[in-house]
Amino acid sequence: MFKALGLWAYGPLRCRVKASGLGLLVGLTVLAAPPAYAEPHTIVAFGDSLSAGYNLPHDAAFPNQLETALAEQGLNVRVVNAGVSGDTTAGGVARLDWMLGDAPDLVIVELGANDALRGIAPTQVEANLDAILTRLTAEGVGVVLAGMYAPPNMGAEYAQSFNALYPRLAERHGVPLYPFFLDGVAAERDLLQSDGMHPTAEGVAEIVRRILPTVQQALKAETPEAERGRPSQ
């Protein structure tokens, strides 16, 4: 990706039926059956190498660990890995159609780190992310915007402009913001790979632990009331 980040239920219904005919009993059983299980909701992790799982086993990547954590909370979801190492916000705009082919219910937008490392103007980063959020909301797709902080070596002025764009976009589009994707992991050497910037499997676990409540709340907002609480298949 980039070379340096710096230290930056429905239970079964019970019916007691007294009937002389087997056909009547079967008919009542069918009528009393619970609703069909809800289809799994699809979450897409739309980002760069931080969410793609750079240099990690498949099961240790962010999408897989998030899917496992949500399943442990009783949520019927699948999380698609749409992370591309080295991707920028402009790259995200370019592959929106491809990503939407997965028909997501919720997209976690995790882009911008590479833009900051390349010194791309915050105004351009904001315009790209604005285009992504505009398209997703127009398509009726739920969004969690995962923010990023600029590396300190970019200078205070750049950092101030860059860091402010994520809260502004979240407010503009009315989507939940997770302020910093690497919260609790950046600069923690025991949670980072030897390159000092990509999370280890343990680092990803920490990211998942911290972002989980935000994702759960966003997923709940995208789930019809009738489907909540249904067991997964």
Rosetta blueprint (number, residue, H / E / L):
1 M L
2 F L
3 K L
4 A L
5 L L
6 G L
7 L L
8 W L
9 A L
10 Y L
11 G L
12 P L
13 L L
14 R L
15 C L
16 R L
17 V L
18 K L
19 A L
20 S L
21 G L
22 L H
23 G H
24 L H
25 L H
26 V H
27 G H
28 L H
29 T H
30 V H
31 L H
32 A H
33 A L
34 P L
35 P L
36 A L
37 Y L
38 A L
39 E L
40 P L
41 H E
42 T E
43 I E
44 V E
45 A E
46 F E
47 G E
48 D L
49 S H
50 L H
51 S H
52 A H
53 G L
54 Y L
55 N L
56 L L
57 P L
58 H H
59 D H
60 A H
61 A L
62 F H
63 P H
64 N H
65 Q H
66 L H
67 E H
68 T H
69 A H
70 L H
71 A H
72 E H
73 Q L
74 G L
75 L L
76 N L
77 V E
78 R E
79 V E
80 V E
81 N E
82 A E
83 G E
84 V L
85 S L
86 G L
87 D L
88 T L
89 T H
90 A H
91 G H
92 G H
93 V H
94 A H
95 R L
96 L H
97 D H
98 W H
99 M H
100 L H
101 G L
102 D L
103 A L
104 P L
105 D L
106 L E
107 V E
108 I E
109 V E
110 E E
111 L L
112 G L
113 A H
114 N H
115 D H
116 A H
117 L H
118 R L
119 G L
120 I L
121 A L
122 P H
123 T H
124 Q H
125 V H
126 E H
127 A H
128 N H
129 L H
130 D H
131 A H
132 I H
133 L H
134 T H
135 R H
136 L H
137 T H
138 A H
139 E L
140 G L
141 V L
142 G E
143 V E
144 V E
145 L E
146 A E
147 G L
148 M L
149 Y L
150 A L
151 P L
152 P H
153 N H
154 M H
155 G L
156 A H
157 E H
158 Y H
159 A H
160 Q H
161 S H
162 F H
163 N H
164 A H
165 L H
166 Y H
167 P H
168 R H
169 L H
170 A H
171 E H
172 R H
173 H H
174 G L
175 V L
176 P L
177 L E
178 Y E
179 P L
180 F L
181 F L
182 L L
183 D L
184 G L
185 V L
186 A L
187 A L
188 E L
189 R H
190 D H
191 L H
192 L E
193 Q L
194 S L
195 D L
196 G L
197 M L
198 H L
199 P E
200 T L
201 A H
202 E H
203 G H
204 V H
205 A H
206 E H
207 I H
208 V H
209 R H
210 R H
211 I H
212 L H
213 P H
214 T H
215 V H
216 Q H
217 Q H
218 A H
219 L H
220 K H
221 A H
222 E L
223 T L
224 P L
225 E H
226 A H
227 E H
228 R L
229 G L
230 R L
231 P L
232 S L
233 Q L
